[in-house]
């Protein structure tokens, strides 16, 4: 016998809002990681070449961009799925 699970209106709205996000998060990490790594490796020579004349602006800017990419990647690939696991459930992979 199945028990009917009643949801509060707020819980139903949260589940409805998170369902599309959960589907996207499942297939999103490999693409995000690939793009971020390619950008970071491309900016790495610029970020490390700080002693050269004419690089007074470019090197710190590249360092900040790499730091922002690392931070956003950690937030997107670690923190966001953790929050979604807490408030919702990941759907089973479609076969």
C-alpha positions as CSV (number, residue, x, y, z in Angstrom):
1,X,0.0,0.0,0.0
2,X,1.4,3.4,-1.0
3,X,1.3,6.3,1.4
4,X,0.3,9.5,-0.2
5,X,2.9,12.2,0.4
6,X,1.5,15.6,0.8
7,X,3.7,18.5,0.1
8,X,3.3,22.0,1.3
9,X,2.8,24.6,-1.4
10,X,6.3,26.0,-0.7
11,X,7.9,22.5,-1.0
12,X,6.0,21.9,-4.3
13,X,7.3,25.2,-5.7
14,X,10.8,24.4,-4.6
15,X,10.7,21.0,-6.2
16,X,9.2,22.4,-9.4
17,X,11.9,25.1,-9.6
18,X,14.8,22.7,-8.9
19,X,13.8,20.0,-11.3
20,X,15.2,21.7,-14.5
21,X,18.4,22.7,-12.6
22,X,18.9,19.1,-11.4
23,X,18.7,17.8,-15.0
24,X,21.2,20.4,-16.2
25,X,23.7,19.8,-13.4
26,X,23.9,16.1,-14.2
27,X,25.3,16.7,-17.7
28,X,27.0,20.1,-17.1
29,X,30.3,19.4,-15.2
30,X,32.4,17.9,-18.0
31,X,31.7,20.8,-20.3
32,X,32.3,23.4,-17.6
33,X,35.6,21.8,-16.5
34,X,36.9,21.5,-20.1
35,X,36.2,25.2,-20.9
36,X,37.6,26.4,-17.6
37,X,40.8,24.4,-17.9
38,X,41.3,25.5,-21.5
39,X,40.9,29.2,-20.5
40,X,43.1,28.8,-17.4
41,X,45.9,27.2,-19.4
42,X,45.6,29.9,-22.0
43,X,45.9,32.6,-19.4
44,X,48.7,30.9,-17.4
45,X,51.6,32.3,-19.4
46,X,50.2,35.8,-19.2
47,X,49.6,35.5,-15.4
48,X,53.1,34.2,-14.7
49,X,54.9,36.7,-17.0
50,X,54.8,39.5,-14.5
51,X,58.4,40.8,-14.7
52,X,58.3,41.9,-18.3
53,X,57.9,45.5,-19.2
54,X,54.5,46.4,-20.6
55,X,52.8,43.7,-18.6
56,X,51.9,45.9,-15.6
57,X,48.2,45.6,-16.3
58,X,47.8,42.3,-18.2
59,X,49.5,40.1,-15.6
60,X,47.4,41.1,-12.6
61,X,44.3,41.0,-14.7
62,X,45.0,37.5,-15.9
63,X,45.7,36.4,-12.3
64,X,42.3,37.8,-11.2
65,X,40.5,36.1,-14.1
66,X,42.1,32.7,-13.3
67,X,41.2,33.1,-9.6
68,X,37.6,34.0,-10.6
69,X,37.4,31.0,-12.9
70,X,38.7,28.7,-10.1
71,X,36.2,30.1,-7.6
72,X,33.2,29.9,-10.0
73,X,34.2,26.3,-11.0
74,X,34.3,25.2,-7.3
75,X,31.0,26.9,-6.7
76,X,29.3,25.4,-9.7
77,X,30.7,21.9,-9.5
78,X,30.8,21.4,-5.7
79,X,28.6,23.9,-3.8
80,X,25.6,24.0,-6.2
81,X,25.2,20.2,-6.4
82,X,25.5,20.0,-2.6
83,X,22.7,22.5,-2.2
84,X,20.6,20.7,-4.8
85,X,21.1,17.4,-3.1
86,X,20.0,19.0,0.2
87,X,16.8,20.5,-1.2
88,X,16.0,18.1,-4.0
89,X,16.9,14.8,-5.5
90,X,18.9,14.1,-8.6
91,X,16.8,12.3,-11.2
92,X,17.8,8.9,-12.3
93,X,19.8,9.0,-15.6
94,X,17.6,8.4,-18.7
95,X,18.5,5.2,-20.6
